[in-house]
Amino acid sequence: MNAIAKYHLIMIVDDNYIDRYVAESCLKKLQVCEQVVSVESGQEALQYLQSHESSPESVPDIILLDIRMPGMDGFEFLDAFSKLSASIREHCEIVMLSSTIDPYDLDRIKQHEIVKRFLSKPFSKDAALSL
């Protein structure tokens, strides 16, 4: 286990409580980051980011983003995220975290330059350590 966390803050955006809990538990147990912010919707994530724009220490280093969520899905979040200030966009790395095997979704992920990686659910120790 790392004595020093690799990241300051990771945000998990997922409407499923169990998926958020598993990811958060892995990240904390393996000390991948100092702090985890867990939200259940893309809209809630955007509100968080906008409200912390002037405090860079509160902007996540990584956003683990689910695709399929009610209301605002992961792709709609990406579109809205791309319109946020450069100070936020340049600080956050987006990692899609989904159970999708839909080729259309996987192609759409590749089309978004701001998405750095894709990880399959369920989130695991290996996934946490690969961040």
C-alpha positions in Angstrom: 0.0 0.0 0.0 1.2 3.5 -0.8 2.0 5.7 2.2 1.4 8.8 0.1 -1.7 9.2 -2.0 -1.2 9.6 -5.7 -4.1 12.1 -6.0 -5.6 14.7 -3.8 -9.3 14.3 -4.8 -11.2 11.9 -7.0 -14.9 12.4 -7.8 -17.3 9.5 -8.5 -20.4 10.2 -10.6 -22.8 7.3 -10.6 -26.5 7.0 -9.8 -26.0 3.5 -8.3 -25.2 3.7 -4.6 -23.5 0.3 -4.5 -21.2 1.2 -7.4 -20.2 4.5 -5.7 -19.6 2.7 -2.4 -17.4 0.0 -4.0 -15.3 2.5 -5.9 -15.0 4.8 -2.9 -14.0 2.0 -0.6 -11.3 0.7 -3.0 -9.9 4.2 -3.5 -9.8 4.8 0.3 -8.5 1.4 1.3 -5.7 1.5 -1.3 -4.9 5.2 -0.4 -5.1 6.2 -4.1 -6.3 9.6 -3.1 -6.6 11.8 0.0 -10.3 12.5 -0.5 -13.3 11.1 -2.4 -16.3 13.1 -3.4 -19.2 10.9 -4.4 -22.3 12.3 -6.3 -25.3 10.5 -7.8 -25.8 12.6 -10.9 -24.1 14.5 -13.7 -26.0 17.7 -12.7 -24.8 17.4 -9.1 -21.2 16.9 -10.3 -21.5 20.1 -12.5 -22.9 22.1 -9.6 -20.0 20.9 -7.4 -17.4 21.8 -10.0 -18.9 25.2 -10.6 -19.2 26.0 -6.9 -15.5 25.1 -6.4 -14.1 26.9 -9.4 -12.3 29.4 -7.3 -10.7 26.8 -5.0 -8.4 24.6 -7.0 -7.7 22.3 -4.1 -11.4 21.3 -4.2 -11.5 20.4 -7.9 -11.0 16.7 -8.5 -7.9 15.4 -10.2 -10.0 12.5 -11.7 -13.7 12.2 -12.3 -14.9 8.6 -12.5 -18.0 9.0 -14.7 -20.8 6.5 -15.3 -22.5 6.5 -18.7 -26.1 5.4 -18.0 -27.7 7.7 -15.5 -31.2 9.1 -15.3 -31.6 12.8 -16.1 -28.2 13.8 -17.4 -26.2 10.8 -18.7 -22.4 10.6 -18.9 -22.3 11.9 -22.5 -24.5 14.9 -21.6 -22.2 15.6 -18.7 -19.2 15.5 -21.0 -20.9 18.1 -23.3 -21.6 20.4 -20.3 -18.1 19.8 -18.8 -16.5 21.0 -22.1 -18.2 24.4 -21.5 -16.8 24.9 -18.0 -13.8 27.2 -17.4 -10.4 26.2 -18.5 -9.2 26.1 -14.9 -11.6 23.2 -14.2 -11.3 21.4 -17.5 -7.5 21.4 -17.4 -7.3 20.1 -13.9 -9.7 17.2 -14.2 -9.0 13.9 -16.0 -12.2 12.1 -17.0 -12.3 8.3 -16.8 -15.5 6.6 -18.0 -16.6 3.8 -15.6 -19.4 1.7 -17.0 -20.7 -1.8 -17.5 -21.6 -1.0 -21.1 -20.6 -3.3 -23.9 -22.6 -1.4 -26.4 -20.3 -0.7 -29.4 -22.1 2.6 -30.0 -21.3 3.8 -26.5 -17.7 2.6 -26.8 -17.3 4.5 -30.1 -18.8 7.6 -28.5 -16.3 7.4 -25.6 -13.4 7.4 -28.1 -14.8 10.5 -29.9 -14.5 12.6 -26.7 -11.0 13.8 -26.4 -11.5 14.8 -22.8 -12.1 11.1 -21.8 -8.6 9.8 -21.0 -9.6 6.1 -20.2 -12.4 3.6 -20.0 -12.7 1.2 -17.1 -15.3 -1.6 -16.9 -17.5 -2.1 -13.9 -17.4 -3.4 -11.3 -14.6 -1.2 -10.0 -11.8 -3.2 -8.5 -8.5 -3.1 -6.8 -6.7 -3.4 -10.1 -8.8 -0.5 -11.5 -8.0 1.7 -8.5 -4.3 1.0 -8.8 -4.3 1.7 -12.5 -5.4 5.3 -12.0 
